[in-house]
Amino acid sequence: MTEPTTPVGGGDSGRHRAGPETTGATTADRAATTAAPDNSGYDYDRSVLRAKLAAVDEMPGSPKPDPILVVDRITRQFGGMTAVDVDHLEVQRGAITALIGPNGAGKTTFFNLITGFDRPSSAKKLFGSSDNTARWEFQGKELASTSAYKVAQAGMVRTFQLTKALSRMTVMDNMLLGSQSQPGEKLSMALWRPLWKQREQEIREKAEDLLHRFKLYEKRDDYAGSLSGGQRKLLEMARALMSDPAMIMLDEPMAGVNPALTQSLLGHIETLRDTGTTVLFVEHDMHVVRHISDWVIVMAEGRIVAEGTPATVMNQQSVIDAYLGAHRDDDLGDDALLDEDFDAAIEAEDERLSKVQAAAEEYAAEVREGEVQVDETGVEESVAAVTDTEAAVTDREAAETAEAADVVEPGSHEKKEER
């Protein structure tokens, strides 16, 4: 059985992704196909894209050659404070666009507004226009006053600054929830086993492919709550891709992520663009913005104050004054974090921390279920038990990590005495 070719974002853009051949194929075979998608339906050339963007006027609200998202007259107020006040904004199709600005600039609120998680308070009236209604179009479809789930169905999905993984569900179950056209959504399909059984298998195979691609397949049966912060970011991005979005919006995807997973996330974001998915992301790390962005939009005090290519925006005096500061060109010493050579050592450390967290949560669950009795006088013994659990899990891994990558100081993980 071959998964049908699916138009990205419902087919408006004319780009397609071909599903992997599943008949007689192993999971690893399907994962390899997903990791190297067929780009025959989408001709991507970054130099051509950047040449088009280079011809765009570098000013707030500048029109784009092929916008996928167009926003007009959108504002959001909280009491007497205006969090968002955007007259006009366009996002170029097929590009990675960074939305930057100081804390409190309105970036996340803007995301909430256009994805249906919040509603605009009022709208500015354009000069010479009788229309004072906030509006935004995605692929030519009006999305103002549209609920969040319908926005996602239209092909525009998002992740959150604080990950929304369902901790008490497995990684695989989290993935399955992200798919559209589920068997239970239609009564006729739910009652006819051959129909829903086939669709259920297709969804599961797609989830397995994405978990392989994001290096989470081995954790598919683990609870999402046992993952590290960086792994949860990967899970949330992978889950968002279950719906084949035309545009994905990432809210600070690198926040709190170690260097190895930062490199991994960067690679996945670039792959999304290369296969035809538009990316709009919020980020504070200017090294990351310079590294992968095709276009940069700057917000300050709720307004769009600048737009342009990364090189030009970061040299604009208004942007320097509002956000970057005088030391924008200083070497912060973290360019090397984008180097793939960091992967092995840091991934080992991340894996170790995941095991420690899982062991501690398992012990806490036993306490809650009454398998371990803890009274007021036994608190110190319980804490000691968790400490011993951590030592048992980490001792061997820490030693191997220190030996292989010299990332742990000698003697920092001395074996604790058994109690």
N, C-alpha and C positions, 0 to 999 in steps of 0.2 A: 504494500500500500504506500502510495506517495502522498505526502502532505501537500495539499493544494497550494499553489502560488498565491500569496496574499498581498494585496496592494497596501503599501504603508499608509496609515492614516485614512483608510477607507477608500483609497484610490484616487483622491483628488489630485495628488501630485504627479501621478503617472509613474511613480517608482514602484518596483516590485522586489520582493525577496522570495527566492525559490526555497521551498522547504526541503529538508534532506530526504533522501531515499531511505525508507525504513525497512523494506522487505529484505529479510535475511541479514540485516546490518546489526552489528553490535552497538551497544551504547557508546563505546569509544569511537566507533566509525561515525556515528551521528554527531558526536561532539566535535570531531575534526571538521566535519562539514559545516557545522555552525560557526566554528572559530574562523573559518575561511569562507565566508558567504559568497554566493554567486552575485557579482556586481553587474551582470550583463544588462539588468534593467535600469541601472543608474550609473551614468558616466561621470565619475568624480575626478576632478583635477584641481588640486589646491591652488596651483599657480593661476589657473583661469579664474577661480573664485576670488582670489586676492586681487587679481587685476580688475575685476568688476568692482570690488569694494574700494579699491584705490581711486576709482573715478567718482565715488560718492562724496558729496559735500560733508566735511567733518564739522557738523554743527548739530545741536540738539534737534531731534525730530526729523532728521534728513530722510528723504525717500530712498528706498532700496530698489535694486533692479528687479528682484523677485521676492517680495515679502511674503512670509508664511503667516505672520501675525501683525495686525495693524490695530493700534489702540488710540482712541480719541477721548479727550476731555474726561479723564477719570480722576476722581479725588476721594480721599478718605480722611475724615476728621474724627478725633477723639476729644470731645469737649471743645476747648478752645485751641487745641493743637491740630495742625494739618500734617498728617503722616505721609500722604501721597497727593501730589498735585501735578499730573502729567497731561500736557496739552495734546501731544502727538508722539507716537513711537512706532517704529517698524523694525521687525526682526527678519533678517535675511534667511531665506530657505537654504538648507544644506550647510550652514556655517556654524561654527562654535562662537557664540556671543557671550562675553563675560559682562556681568552686571556688578559693578564695584561701587564702593562708597563707604563712608564711616558708619559706625554703629548708630542706629537710629535714623538712618537716611531714608528708610521706607522700603527697602528691597524686599524683605519677606512679606510685608503687608501688600506690596504690589503683586507678588506671586499669589497671595491668598485671594486677591480681588479677581484676577483674570482666570483663576482655576476654580472659581465657584465656592471657595471656603469663606468668603466674606463678600459683602455688598458695598458698593460705593455710597458715600454719604450724599454727595451732591455733584454737580458738574459745572465746569466753567463754560461760559457762553462765548463761542467764537465770534470775532468781529464780523458783522454783516450776516450772521446766521441766526435763525430763529430756533434752531435746534440746540437745546441745552442738556441733552441726554448723553450720559456716558455710554460709549459703545466700543466694542472691540470685535474684530473678525479674525477667525482662524481658518485658513484655506478657503476664504470667501464665505464662510458660514458665520452668522451672527451668534455670539456666545454670551452677550450681556444678559443678566438675569437667568443664566442657565445653571442648573445644579451641578455639583462637583462630579457626580458619576456620569452625567451626560457630557461634560467637558472631556472626561477620560475616554468615553466612547467615541468622541469626535476625533481622537488621536493626539490629544495633548495631555501628557501625564507628568507627575512631579514626584520628587522625593522631598524629605523634610530635614530641617537642620538637626532636630532630635529624631532619631530613627523611630519608625513606627512598626518595627517587626513585632509580631505577636509572640511573646516570649514563651507561652505555655503550649505553643503548637510547634511541630517539627519544621525544619527548614523546608522540606518538600511540601508540607501542607501550606506554608506561607506562600510558596511559589504557585501552587495550584489556585489559590484564591485570586491571584492577579490576572488570570485569564478571562477573556470575554467569551460570550456564547457558551456558557456552561450548560450542561445537560438539564439541570433543574430549572432553568429560566423559562422554559416553555413546557406546558402541560403535555402537549402531544409528544414531544421528544422524551419527556420523563417516563411516559407510559409505554414507550416502544423500545424495549431493551436493545435491539440491534443498533438503533440510532445513537442512544446515549452511551452505549458501551464503546462504540467506535470513536466518538468524540472524546470520551474520557481517556482513552488510550492515546489519542493525538496530543491532548493537553499534557499528559504525564511525560510523554517522550520529549515534548518541547521544553518542559521544566528540567528534565535531565540534561538536555543539550546545553541549556543556559548555565546550569550548575557546574557542568564540566568547564565551560568557557570562563566562568568566574572562580574556578578552583574551589568550589564548595561541595562538589559531588560526594566526597567522602563524609561530609557532615549532614547529608540529606536526612538522616533519621535522628539527628540530634535536635534537642529543643533549641529554638532560636535564642532563648535567653542565655544559653551557654556560650554563645559566640562572643568574640571580642568586639569592641566598638568598631574597628575597621572592617571586620567580617560582616557586621550588621549593615554597614554602609554598602558593601558589595551585594548582600542579600536584597536590600531595598532597591538597588539599581537593577538587579537581575529580575526581581519581581515586577518592576515597572515595565520591563521589556516583554513580559508575557502577553501584553495587549498589542504588540507591534505598533508603537506610537510613531507618529510623524514628527513630533517634537517632544523632547524630554527636558524638564526643568529641574535642575539640581540646586538645592539650597545648601551651600557650604559643604560640598561633598568631601573635602579634605580635612575638615575640622576634627581635631582629635585623633587623626589617623597616623600611624607610624610610617617612617620613610618607605619601607618596602611596599606597603599597601597603597601609599600615595602614588608610587610608580605604577602599580597595577591599575589603580583607578584612572590615571592619566591615559594609559594604554587603551582602556575600555572606552573612554570618552572619545579618543581620536578614532577608534574603530567605528563607533556609532556614526560619526560624521562621514567617514570614508564609505560607509554603506548606505548613506542617504538620509540619516536621521538628523534633524536640526537639534542643536543643543543650546540652551540658555541656562547659564549657571551663575550663582552668586559665589564670590570668592574674595578673601582678604589677602591671600598669599600672592604677591605680585610676581614672584618667580614663576608660579604656576600659570598666572594670567598671561605673562609674556611667552611662556613655552607653548601653549596650545591654542590661544585665542586667535580668531580671524578678525574679530571686531570687539570693541569695548564700549560699554555705555556707563557713564558715571552719574550716580545719584547723590544729591546732598540736600538735606532738609525737604525731602519729598519730591524734589524737582529733578529733571534731567538737565545736567549742567554741561555735559560734554559727550561727544561721540567721536569715534575714529578708530584707526588701527592701533594696536598696542604701542608701537613706537612713538606715534605722534601724540596720542592721548597723554602718555606719561611725561611728556615734555611741555604740556600746556600749563601756563602759569595758574590758570583758574583751578585746574585739577591738583596741582602741587599745593596751592593754598588751602583747598578744601579737604584734601585727603592724604596725599602722598608725603608732604613735608619736604624739608630741604635735603634730607638724606636719602632720597629715592634711588640714587645710583650707587649707594654704598654696598659693598659686598658683605652680605649678611652671613656668609659662610655656609649657606645651605643649598647652593646650586648643585652640589654633589648628591643631594637627596633625590634628584631626578635621575641619577645614574642607576642602571639596572644591577650593578655590582653589589648594591646594598641588599638585594632581595633575600639571598639565602640566610644571612645572619639574622636579619630582623624578623623574617618569617618564622624562624625557629623560636625566637623570643616570644613572638605573638602566640605561637602554638602553645608554648609553655604556660603563658598567662591564661589562656583559654582553659587549660586543664585545671589550673588552680581555681579558677572561678567556678568551673563545673563541680569540682570536689566540694567547695564551700557551700554551694547551693544545694547539693545533694544532702550534705550533713544538716543544713538548715531545714530541709524538707522533712527529714527524719524526726527532727525535734518537733516540728509542727504536727506531725502525724502521731506523736506519742511513742514512737519506737525508741526514742532516747528521752529519759526523764531528766528534767533540769529544774532544780529548786533554787531558792535564793542563795543558798550556801554553795551551790555547785556551779555557779557561773564561771569561776576561774578555771575549773576543770574542763568545762565545755569549750572555752576559748582555747585552752591548751590542746584539746582534741583537734580543733580546726587547724591549729598551727602545725600539729604533727601530720595531719592530712596533707597540708601544703608542702611540708618538707618531703614526705614520701613521694609526692607527685613530681616535685621540681628538682630533687637532688641529682638524678641521673641526667635529665635534660639540660640543666644548668651547666654541669660539668662538660657535657659534649659541646654545648654552645661556646663555652669559654675556650675549649681546645680548638674548635674549628674556625671561629671568627674573632676571637680575642675581644669579645664584647662584654665579658664579665670579669671583674677584677679578681685576681687570685685570692682565695680565702673568703670571698663574700658570700659563699653558699656552703659554709661548713655544715657537715651533717649533724643534725640535732640528736641528742640522746633520746632513746626511747623511754617513754614515761611508764 
